[in-house]
């Protein structure tokens, strides 16, 4: 995921701002990490450079 993409992303559940946590990054993109919505407390993983912004089932 390109770091600049964080500026335009929002939580798909509540449209709140997402906080970025980077675990692994190279010179071009974020490889692993997470995006967290403080408003609804949902965490979206970033794996292999791809943010997974699909809302999870609340029962999981």
CHARMM internal coordinates of N, CA and C (Angstrom, degrees):
IC EDIT
DIST 1 N 1 CA 1.4457
DIST 1 CA 1 C 1.5192
ANGL 1 N 1 CA 1 C 108.19
DIST 1 C 2 N 1.2886
ANGL 1 CA 1 C 2 N 116.63
DIHE 1 N 1 CA 1 C 2 N 131.30
DIST 2 N 2 CA 1.4621
ANGL 1 C 2 N 2 CA 120.96
DIHE 1 CA 1 C 2 N 2 CA 175.88
DIST 2 CA 2 C 1.5372
ANGL 2 N 2 CA 2 C 108.94
DIHE 1 C 2 N 2 CA 2 C -70.49
DIST 2 C 3 N 1.3034
ANGL 2 CA 2 C 3 N 116.75
DIHE 2 N 2 CA 2 C 3 N 137.44
DIST 3 N 3 CA 1.4726
ANGL 2 C 3 N 3 CA 121.54
DIHE 2 CA 2 C 3 N 3 CA -179.26
DIST 3 CA 3 C 1.5359
ANGL 3 N 3 CA 3 C 111.47
DIHE 2 C 3 N 3 CA 3 C -57.93
DIST 3 C 4 N 1.3306
ANGL 3 CA 3 C 4 N 117.14
DIHE 3 N 3 CA 3 C 4 N -34.86
DIST 4 N 4 CA 1.4706
ANGL 3 C 4 N 4 CA 121.22
DIHE 3 CA 3 C 4 N 4 CA -179.31
DIST 4 CA 4 C 1.5326
ANGL 4 N 4 CA 4 C 112.16
DIHE 3 C 4 N 4 CA 4 C -64.32
DIST 4 C 5 N 1.3225
ANGL 4 CA 4 C 5 N 117.17
DIHE 4 N 4 CA 4 C 5 N -24.45
DIST 5 N 5 CA 1.4587
ANGL 4 C 5 N 5 CA 121.13
DIHE 4 CA 4 C 5 N 5 CA 179.94
DIST 5 CA 5 C 1.5315
ANGL 5 N 5 CA 5 C 111.45
DIHE 4 C 5 N 5 CA 5 C -63.57
DIST 5 C 6 N 1.3176
ANGL 5 CA 5 C 6 N 116.84
DIHE 5 N 5 CA 5 C 6 N -29.10
DIST 6 N 6 CA 1.4718
ANGL 5 C 6 N 6 CA 121.19
DIHE 5 CA 5 C 6 N 6 CA 179.76
DIST 6 CA 6 C 1.5264
ANGL 6 N 6 CA 6 C 111.63
DIHE 5 C 6 N 6 CA 6 C -57.04
DIST 6 C 7 N 1.3221
ANGL 6 CA 6 C 7 N 116.71
DIHE 6 N 6 CA 6 C 7 N -33.86
DIST 7 N 7 CA 1.4695
ANGL 6 C 7 N 7 CA 121.06
DIHE 6 CA 6 C 7 N 7 CA -177.61
DIST 7 CA 7 C 1.5243
ANGL 7 N 7 CA 7 C 113.26
DIHE 6 C 7 N 7 CA 7 C -65.38
DIST 7 C 8 N 1.3193
ANGL 7 CA 7 C 8 N 118.31
DIHE 7 N 7 CA 7 C 8 N -24.82
DIST 8 N 8 CA 1.4677
ANGL 7 C 8 N 8 CA 120.54
DIHE 7 CA 7 C 8 N 8 CA -176.81
DIST 8 CA 8 C 1.5238
ANGL 8 N 8 CA 8 C 113.65
DIHE 7 C 8 N 8 CA 8 C -108.08
DIST 8 C 9 N 1.3183
ANGL 8 CA 8 C 9 N 117.63
DIHE 8 N 8 CA 8 C 9 N -5.86
DIST 9 N 9 CA 1.4633
ANGL 8 C 9 N 9 CA 120.43
DIHE 8 CA 8 C 9 N 9 CA -179.43
DIST 9 CA 9 C 1.5242
ANGL 9 N 9 CA 9 C 111.32
DIHE 8 C 9 N 9 CA 9 C -83.67
DIST 9 C 10 N 1.3311
ANGL 9 CA 9 C 10 N 115.54
DIHE 9 N 9 CA 9 C 10 N 148.04
DIST 10 N 10 CA 1.4636
ANGL 9 C 10 N 10 CA 121.02
DIHE 9 CA 9 C 10 N 10 CA 172.60
DIST 10 CA 10 C 1.5277
ANGL 10 N 10 CA 10 C 108.07
DIHE 9 C 10 N 10 CA 10 C -140.21
DIST 10 C 11 N 1.2957
ANGL 10 CA 10 C 11 N 116.33
DIHE 10 N 10 CA 10 C 11 N 166.13
DIST 11 N 11 CA 1.4547
ANGL 10 C 11 N 11 CA 122.06
DIHE 10 CA 10 C 11 N 11 CA -179.86
DIST 11 CA 11 C 1.5285
ANGL 11 N 11 CA 11 C 109.17
DIHE 10 C 11 N 11 CA 11 C -65.14
DIST 11 C 12 N 1.3415
ANGL 11 CA 11 C 12 N 118.04
DIHE 11 N 11 CA 11 C 12 N 126.77
DIST 12 N 12 CA 1.4577
ANGL 11 C 12 N 12 CA 119.60
DIHE 11 CA 11 C 12 N 12 CA 178.76
DIST 12 CA 12 C 1.5265
ANGL 12 N 12 CA 12 C 113.51
DIHE 11 C 12 N 12 CA 12 C -71.42
DIST 12 C 13 N 1.3301
ANGL 12 CA 12 C 13 N 117.41
DIHE 12 N 12 CA 12 C 13 N -15.61
DIST 13 N 13 CA 1.4653
ANGL 12 C 13 N 13 CA 121.20
DIHE 12 CA 12 C 13 N 13 CA -179.76
DIST 13 CA 13 C 1.5287
ANGL 13 N 13 CA 13 C 111.04
DIHE 12 C 13 N 13 CA 13 C -83.02
DIST 13 C 14 N 1.3539
ANGL 13 CA 13 C 14 N 116.67
DIHE 13 N 13 CA 13 C 14 N -50.93
DIST 14 N 14 CA 1.4750
ANGL 13 C 14 N 14 CA 119.63
DIHE 13 CA 13 C 14 N 14 CA -173.32
DIST 14 CA 14 C 1.5333
ANGL 14 N 14 CA 14 C 113.28
DIHE 13 C 14 N 14 CA 14 C -122.25
DIST 14 C 15 N 1.3315
ANGL 14 CA 14 C 15 N 117.13
DIHE 14 N 14 CA 14 C 15 N -2.08
DIST 15 N 15 CA 1.4768
ANGL 14 C 15 N 15 CA 123.44
DIHE 14 CA 14 C 15 N 15 CA -178.29
DIST 15 CA 15 C 1.5284
ANGL 15 N 15 CA 15 C 113.10
DIHE 14 C 15 N 15 CA 15 C 69.37
DIST 15 C 16 N 1.3400
ANGL 15 CA 15 C 16 N 116.85
DIHE 15 N 15 CA 15 C 16 N 17.15
DIST 16 N 16 CA 1.4603
ANGL 15 C 16 N 16 CA 121.44
DIHE 15 CA 15 C 16 N 16 CA 178.51
DIST 16 CA 16 C 1.5199
ANGL 16 N 16 CA 16 C 112.20
DIHE 15 C 16 N 16 CA 16 C -76.51
DIST 16 C 17 N 1.3299
ANGL 16 CA 16 C 17 N 115.94
DIHE 16 N 16 CA 16 C 17 N 168.52
DIST 17 N 17 CA 1.4647
ANGL 16 C 17 N 17 CA 122.14
DIHE 16 CA 16 C 17 N 17 CA 177.81
DIST 17 CA 17 C 1.5203
ANGL 17 N 17 CA 17 C 109.94
DIHE 16 C 17 N 17 CA 17 C -71.06
DIST 17 C 18 N 1.3375
ANGL 17 CA 17 C 18 N 115.41
DIHE 17 N 17 CA 17 C 18 N 148.12
DIST 18 N 18 CA 1.4584
ANGL 17 C 18 N 18 CA 121.64
DIHE 17 CA 17 C 18 N 18 CA 179.46
DIST 18 CA 18 C 1.5222
ANGL 18 N 18 CA 18 C 109.93
DIHE 17 C 18 N 18 CA 18 C -109.53
DIST 18 C 19 N 1.3268
ANGL 18 CA 18 C 19 N 115.94
DIHE 18 N 18 CA 18 C 19 N 138.03
DIST 19 N 19 CA 1.4581
ANGL 18 C 19 N 19 CA 122.60
DIHE 18 CA 18 C 19 N 19 CA 176.00
DIST 19 CA 19 C 1.5151
ANGL 19 N 19 CA 19 C 108.26
DIHE 18 C 19 N 19 CA 19 C -97.63
DIST 19 C 20 N 1.3133
ANGL 19 CA 19 C 20 N 116.34
DIHE 19 N 19 CA 19 C 20 N 130.85
DIST 20 N 20 CA 1.4602
ANGL 19 C 20 N 20 CA 122.88
DIHE 19 CA 19 C 20 N 20 CA -177.13
DIST 20 CA 20 C 1.5175
ANGL 20 N 20 CA 20 C 110.85
DIHE 19 C 20 N 20 CA 20 C -93.72
DIST 20 C 21 N 1.3388
ANGL 20 CA 20 C 21 N 116.50
DIHE 20 N 20 CA 20 C 21 N 131.30
DIST 21 N 21 CA 1.4588
ANGL 20 C 21 N 21 CA 122.59
DIHE 20 CA 20 C 21 N 21 CA 171.25
DIST 21 CA 21 C 1.5208
ANGL 21 N 21 CA 21 C 107.05
DIHE 20 C 21 N 21 CA 21 C -123.04
DIST 21 C 22 N 1.3214
ANGL 21 CA 21 C 22 N 116.71
DIHE 21 N 21 CA 21 C 22 N 120.94
DIST 22 N 22 CA 1.4603
ANGL 21 C 22 N 22 CA 122.28
DIHE 21 CA 21 C 22 N 22 CA -177.30
DIST 22 CA 22 C 1.5223
ANGL 22 N 22 CA 22 C 109.35
DIHE 21 C 22 N 22 CA 22 C -102.08
DIST 22 C 23 N 1.3366
ANGL 22 CA 22 C 23 N 116.03
DIHE 22 N 22 CA 22 C 23 N 126.04
DIST 23 N 23 CA 1.4595
ANGL 22 C 23 N 23 CA 121.23
DIHE 22 CA 22 C 23 N 23 CA 175.02
DIST 23 CA 23 C 1.5232
ANGL 23 N 23 CA 23 C 111.63
DIHE 22 C 23 N 23 CA 23 C -101.11
DIST 23 C 24 N 1.3299
ANGL 23 CA 23 C 24 N 115.95
DIHE 23 N 23 CA 23 C 24 N -36.74
DIST 24 N 24 CA 1.4685
ANGL 23 C 24 N 24 CA 120.94
DIHE 23 CA 23 C 24 N 24 CA 179.29
DIST 24 CA 24 C 1.5293
ANGL 24 N 24 CA 24 C 108.79
DIHE 23 C 24 N 24 CA 24 C -144.48
DIST 24 C 25 N 1.3281
ANGL 24 CA 24 C 25 N 114.94
DIHE 24 N 24 CA 24 C 25 N 135.15
DIST 25 N 25 CA 1.4693
ANGL 24 C 25 N 25 CA 120.45
DIHE 24 CA 24 C 25 N 25 CA -177.18
DIST 25 CA 25 C 1.5191
ANGL 25 N 25 CA 25 C 108.75
DIHE 24 C 25 N 25 CA 25 C -146.84
DIST 25 C 26 N 1.3301
ANGL 25 CA 25 C 26 N 116.92
DIHE 25 N 25 CA 25 C 26 N 143.50
DIST 26 N 26 CA 1.4548
ANGL 25 C 26 N 26 CA 119.85
DIHE 25 CA 25 C 26 N 26 CA 170.82
DIST 26 CA 26 C 1.5216
ANGL 26 N 26 CA 26 C 108.44
DIHE 25 C 26 N 26 CA 26 C -111.81
DIST 26 C 27 N 1.3221
ANGL 26 CA 26 C 27 N 117.42
DIHE 26 N 26 CA 26 C 27 N -169.34
DIST 27 N 27 CA 1.4628
ANGL 26 C 27 N 27 CA 119.36
DIHE 26 CA 26 C 27 N 27 CA -175.86
DIST 27 CA 27 C 1.5230
ANGL 27 N 27 CA 27 C 113.66
DIHE 26 C 27 N 27 CA 27 C -69.22
DIST 27 C 28 N 1.3411
ANGL 27 CA 27 C 28 N 118.31
DIHE 27 N 27 CA 27 C 28 N -14.27
DIST 28 N 28 CA 1.4634
ANGL 27 C 28 N 28 CA 121.16
DIHE 27 CA 27 C 28 N 28 CA -177.44
DIST 28 CA 28 C 1.5196
ANGL 28 N 28 CA 28 C 114.45
DIHE 27 C 28 N 28 CA 28 C -107.89
DIST 28 C 29 N 1.3466
ANGL 28 CA 28 C 29 N 117.53
DIHE 28 N 28 CA 28 C 29 N -35.20
DIST 29 N 29 CA 1.4577
ANGL 28 C 29 N 29 CA 118.68
DIHE 28 CA 28 C 29 N 29 CA -172.82
DIST 29 CA 29 C 1.5220
ANGL 29 N 29 CA 29 C 113.23
DIHE 28 C 29 N 29 CA 29 C -156.53
DIST 29 C 30 N 1.3315
ANGL 29 CA 29 C 30 N 114.91
DIHE 29 N 29 CA 29 C 30 N 168.92
DIST 30 N 30 CA 1.4579
ANGL 29 C 30 N 30 CA 122.54
DIHE 29 CA 29 C 30 N 30 CA 174.66
DIST 30 CA 30 C 1.5246
ANGL 30 N 30 CA 30 C 106.77
DIHE 29 C 30 N 30 CA 30 C -83.32
DIST 30 C 31 N 1.3231
ANGL 30 CA 30 C 31 N 117.06
DIHE 30 N 30 CA 30 C 31 N 125.42
DIST 31 N 31 CA 1.4644
ANGL 30 C 31 N 31 CA 122.33
DIHE 30 CA 30 C 31 N 31 CA -177.35
DIST 31 CA 31 C 1.5317
ANGL 31 N 31 CA 31 C 110.46
DIHE 30 C 31 N 31 CA 31 C -89.67
DIST 31 C 32 N 1.3234
ANGL 31 CA 31 C 32 N 116.82
DIHE 31 N 31 CA 31 C 32 N -51.91
DIST 32 N 32 CA 1.4633
ANGL 31 C 32 N 32 CA 121.08
DIHE 31 CA 31 C 32 N 32 CA 177.60
DIST 32 CA 32 C 1.5215
ANGL 32 N 32 CA 32 C 110.06
DIHE 31 C 32 N 32 CA 32 C -135.64
DIST 32 C 33 N 1.3182
ANGL 32 CA 32 C 33 N 114.72
DIHE 32 N 32 CA 32 C 33 N 151.25
DIST 33 N 33 CA 1.4570
ANGL 32 C 33 N 33 CA 121.13
DIHE 32 CA 32 C 33 N 33 CA 179.93
DIST 33 CA 33 C 1.5118
ANGL 33 N 33 CA 33 C 109.33
DIHE 32 C 33 N 33 CA 33 C 163.44
DIST 33 C 34 N 1.3173
ANGL 33 CA 33 C 34 N 116.12
DIHE 33 N 33 CA 33 C 34 N -152.59
DIST 34 N 34 CA 1.4580
ANGL 33 C 34 N 34 CA 119.74
DIHE 33 CA 33 C 34 N 34 CA 179.73
DIST 34 CA 34 C 1.5233
ANGL 34 N 34 CA 34 C 110.59
DIHE 33 C 34 N 34 CA 34 C -156.53
DIST 34 C 35 N 1.3140
ANGL 34 CA 34 C 35 N 113.67
DIHE 34 N 34 CA 34 C 35 N 158.14
DIST 35 N 35 CA 1.4594
ANGL 34 C 35 N 35 CA 123.01
DIHE 34 CA 34 C 35 N 35 CA 172.43
DIST 35 CA 35 C 1.5205
ANGL 35 N 35 CA 35 C 106.20
DIHE 34 C 35 N 35 CA 35 C -118.88
DIST 35 C 36 N 1.3317
ANGL 35 CA 35 C 36 N 116.91
DIHE 35 N 35 CA 35 C 36 N 126.75
DIST 36 N 36 CA 1.4612
ANGL 35 C 36 N 36 CA 121.23
DIHE 35 CA 35 C 36 N 36 CA -176.27
DIST 36 CA 36 C 1.5150
ANGL 36 N 36 CA 36 C 110.59
DIHE 35 C 36 N 36 CA 36 C -121.21
DIST 36 C 37 N 1.3303
ANGL 36 CA 36 C 37 N 115.45
DIHE 36 N 36 CA 36 C 37 N 134.03
DIST 37 N 37 CA 1.4565
ANGL 36 C 37 N 37 CA 121.26
DIHE 36 CA 36 C 37 N 37 CA 174.85
DIST 37 CA 37 C 1.5264
ANGL 37 N 37 CA 37 C 108.41
DIHE 36 C 37 N 37 CA 37 C -96.14
DIST 37 C 38 N 1.3279
ANGL 37 CA 37 C 38 N 116.82
DIHE 37 N 37 CA 37 C 38 N 116.17
DIST 38 N 38 CA 1.4631
ANGL 37 C 38 N 38 CA 120.87
DIHE 37 CA 37 C 38 N 38 CA 179.84
DIST 38 CA 38 C 1.5232
ANGL 38 N 38 CA 38 C 111.24
DIHE 37 C 38 N 38 CA 38 C -70.83
DIST 38 C 39 N 1.3290
ANGL 38 CA 38 C 39 N 117.39
DIHE 38 N 38 CA 38 C 39 N -28.31
DIST 39 N 39 CA 1.4640
ANGL 38 C 39 N 39 CA 120.69
DIHE 38 CA 38 C 39 N 39 CA -176.75
DIST 39 CA 39 C 1.5229
ANGL 39 N 39 CA 39 C 112.47
DIHE 38 C 39 N 39 CA 39 C -68.55
DIST 39 C 40 N 1.3415
ANGL 39 CA 39 C 40 N 116.94
DIHE 39 N 39 CA 39 C 40 N -44.12
DIST 40 N 40 CA 1.4713
ANGL 39 C 40 N 40 CA 118.37
DIHE 39 CA 39 C 40 N 40 CA -177.60
DIST 40 CA 40 C 1.5275
ANGL 40 N 40 CA 40 C 112.43
DIHE 39 C 40 N 40 CA 40 C -115.94
DIST 40 C 41 N 1.3444
ANGL 40 CA 40 C 41 N 117.39
DIHE 40 N 40 CA 40 C 41 N 4.95
DIST 41 N 41 CA 1.4551
ANGL 40 C 41 N 41 CA 123.62
DIHE 40 CA 40 C 41 N 41 CA 173.86
DIST 41 CA 41 C 1.5284
ANGL 41 N 41 CA 41 C 113.09
DIHE 40 C 41 N 41 CA 41 C 60.00
DIST 41 C 42 N 1.3294
ANGL 41 CA 41 C 42 N 117.04
DIHE 41 N 41 CA 41 C 42 N 39.80
DIST 42 N 42 CA 1.4567
ANGL 41 C 42 N 42 CA 121.91
DIHE 41 CA 41 C 42 N 42 CA 176.68
DIST 42 CA 42 C 1.5214
ANGL 42 N 42 CA 42 C 108.20
DIHE 41 C 42 N 42 CA 42 C -105.69
DIST 42 C 43 N 1.3383
ANGL 42 CA 42 C 43 N 116.25
DIHE 42 N 42 CA 42 C 43 N 136.47
DIST 43 N 43 CA 1.4654
ANGL 42 C 43 N 43 CA 122.42
DIHE 42 CA 42 C 43 N 43 CA 179.30
DIST 43 CA 43 C 1.5209
ANGL 43 N 43 CA 43 C 108.55
DIHE 42 C 43 N 43 CA 43 C -110.39
DIST 43 C 44 N 1.3319
ANGL 43 CA 43 C 44 N 115.94
DIHE 43 N 43 CA 43 C 44 N 129.13
DIST 44 N 44 CA 1.4568
ANGL 43 C 44 N 44 CA 122.63
DIHE 43 CA 43 C 44 N 44 CA 178.41
DIST 44 CA 44 C 1.5270
ANGL 44 N 44 CA 44 C 107.87
DIHE 43 C 44 N 44 CA 44 C -112.42
DIST 44 C 45 N 1.3259
ANGL 44 CA 44 C 45 N 118.07
DIHE 44 N 44 CA 44 C 45 N 120.95
DIST 45 N 45 CA 1.4628
ANGL 44 C 45 N 45 CA 120.22
DIHE 44 CA 44 C 45 N 45 CA -177.97
DIST 45 CA 45 C 1.5325
ANGL 45 N 45 CA 45 C 112.41
DIHE 44 C 45 N 45 CA 45 C -76.37
DIST 45 C 46 N 1.3193
ANGL 45 CA 45 C 46 N 114.59
DIHE 45 N 45 CA 45 C 46 N 153.16
DIST 46 N 46 CA 1.4660
ANGL 45 C 46 N 46 CA 122.57
DIHE 45 CA 45 C 46 N 46 CA 169.66
DIST 46 CA 46 C 1.5239
ANGL 46 N 46 CA 46 C 104.94
DIHE 45 C 46 N 46 CA 46 C -115.94
DIST 46 C 47 N 1.3227
ANGL 46 CA 46 C 47 N 116.87
DIHE 46 N 46 CA 46 C 47 N 116.60
DIST 47 N 47 CA 1.4605
ANGL 46 C 47 N 47 CA 121.47
DIHE 46 CA 46 C 47 N 47 CA -178.85
DIST 47 CA 47 C 1.5170
ANGL 47 N 47 CA 47 C 109.29
DIHE 46 C 47 N 47 CA 47 C -131.56
DIST 47 C 48 N 1.3288
ANGL 47 CA 47 C 48 N 115.92
DIHE 47 N 47 CA 47 C 48 N 132.49
DIST 48 N 48 CA 1.4663
ANGL 47 C 48 N 48 CA 122.60
DIHE 47 CA 47 C 48 N 48 CA -178.53
DIST 48 CA 48 C 1.5285
ANGL 48 N 48 CA 48 C 111.62
DIHE 47 C 48 N 48 CA 48 C 53.88
DIST 48 C 49 N 1.3406
ANGL 48 CA 48 C 49 N 116.08
DIHE 48 N 48 CA 48 C 49 N 35.04
DIST 49 N 49 CA 1.4583
ANGL 48 C 49 N 49 CA 121.77
DIHE 48 CA 48 C 49 N 49 CA 177.01
DIST 49 CA 49 C 1.5140
ANGL 49 N 49 CA 49 C 115.29
DIHE 48 C 49 N 49 CA 49 C 81.91
DIST 49 C 50 N 1.3409
ANGL 49 CA 49 C 50 N 117.42
DIHE 49 N 49 CA 49 C 50 N 4.44
DIST 50 N 50 CA 1.4632
ANGL 49 C 50 N 50 CA 121.26
DIHE 49 CA 49 C 50 N 50 CA -176.22
DIST 50 CA 50 C 1.5282
ANGL 50 N 50 CA 50 C 110.31
DIHE 49 C 50 N 50 CA 50 C -115.81
DIST 50 C 51 N 1.3433
ANGL 50 CA 50 C 51 N 117.63
DIHE 50 N 50 CA 50 C 51 N 119.49
DIST 51 N 51 CA 1.4739
ANGL 50 C 51 N 51 CA 119.00
DIHE 50 CA 50 C 51 N 51 CA 175.85
DIST 51 CA 51 C 1.5357
ANGL 51 N 51 CA 51 C 109.45
DIHE 50 C 51 N 51 CA 51 C -78.00
DIST 51 C 52 N 1.3230
ANGL 51 CA 51 C 52 N 116.22
DIHE 51 N 51 CA 51 C 52 N 131.10
DIST 52 N 52 CA 1.4621
ANGL 51 C 52 N 52 CA 121.81
DIHE 51 CA 51 C 52 N 52 CA 177.77
DIST 52 CA 52 C 1.5214
ANGL 52 N 52 CA 52 C 107.82
DIHE 51 C 52 N 52 CA 52 C -97.16
DIST 52 C 53 N 1.3204
ANGL 52 CA 52 C 53 N 116.67
DIHE 52 N 52 CA 52 C 53 N 98.30
DIST 53 N 53 CA 1.4567
ANGL 52 C 53 N 53 CA 121.73
DIHE 52 CA 52 C 53 N 53 CA -177.03
DIST 53 CA 53 C 1.5251
ANGL 53 N 53 CA 53 C 112.93
DIHE 52 C 53 N 53 CA 53 C -100.27
DIST 53 C 54 N 1.3182
ANGL 53 CA 53 C 54 N 116.72
DIHE 53 N 53 CA 53 C 54 N 21.43
DIST 54 N 54 CA 1.4580
ANGL 53 C 54 N 54 CA 119.67
DIHE 53 CA 53 C 54 N 54 CA 175.68
DIST 54 CA 54 C 1.5219
ANGL 54 N 54 CA 54 C 109.09
DIHE 53 C 54 N 54 CA 54 C -76.90
DIST 54 C 55 N 1.3219
ANGL 54 CA 54 C 55 N 117.98
DIHE 54 N 54 CA 54 C 55 N 126.03
DIST 55 N 55 CA 1.4684
ANGL 54 C 55 N 55 CA 119.90
DIHE 54 CA 54 C 55 N 55 CA 178.92
DIST 55 CA 55 C 1.5274
ANGL 55 N 55 CA 55 C 110.05
DIHE 54 C 55 N 55 CA 55 C -62.11
DIST 55 C 56 N 1.3086
ANGL 55 CA 55 C 56 N 115.89
DIHE 55 N 55 CA 55 C 56 N 136.19
DIST 56 N 56 CA 1.4461
ANGL 55 C 56 N 56 CA 121.39
DIHE 55 CA 55 C 56 N 56 CA 178.36
DIST 56 CA 56 C 1.5060
ANGL 56 N 56 CA 56 C 110.78
DIHE 55 C 56 N 56 CA 56 C -85.88
DIST 56 C 57 N 1.3064
ANGL 56 CA 56 C 57 N 115.03
DIHE 56 N 56 CA 56 C 57 N 153.29
DIST 57 N 57 CA 1.4606
ANGL 56 C 57 N 57 CA 121.80
DIHE 56 CA 56 C 57 N 57 CA 173.93
DIST 57 CA 57 C 1.5318
ANGL 57 N 57 CA 57 C 107.85
DIHE 56 C 57 N 57 CA 57 C -65.75
DIST 57 C 58 N 1.2913
ANGL 57 CA 57 C 58 N 118.57
DIHE 57 N 57 CA 57 C 58 N 131.69
DIST 58 N 58 CA 1.4729
ANGL 57 C 58 N 58 CA 122.43
DIHE 57 CA 57 C 58 N 58 CA -177.96
DIST 58 CA 58 C 1.5261
ANGL 58 N 58 CA 58 C 112.86
DIHE 57 C 58 N 58 CA 58 C -59.29
DIST 58 C 59 N 1.3508
ANGL 58 CA 58 C 59 N 118.08
DIHE 58 N 58 CA 58 C 59 N -22.60
DIST 59 N 59 CA 1.4607
ANGL 58 C 59 N 59 CA 121.61
DIHE 58 CA 58 C 59 N 59 CA -178.13
DIST 59 CA 59 C 1.5253
ANGL 59 N 59 CA 59 C 112.66
DIHE 58 C 59 N 59 CA 59 C -80.42
DIST 59 C 60 N 1.3496
ANGL 59 CA 59 C 60 N 118.82
DIHE 59 N 59 CA 59 C 60 N -9.38
DIST 60 N 60 CA 1.4650
ANGL 59 C 60 N 60 CA 120.87
DIHE 59 CA 59 C 60 N 60 CA -178.39
DIST 60 CA 60 C 1.4927
ANGL 60 N 60 CA 60 C 111.81
DIHE 59 C 60 N 60 CA 60 C -80.00
END
COOR INIT
IC SEED 1 N 1 CA 1 C
IC BUILD
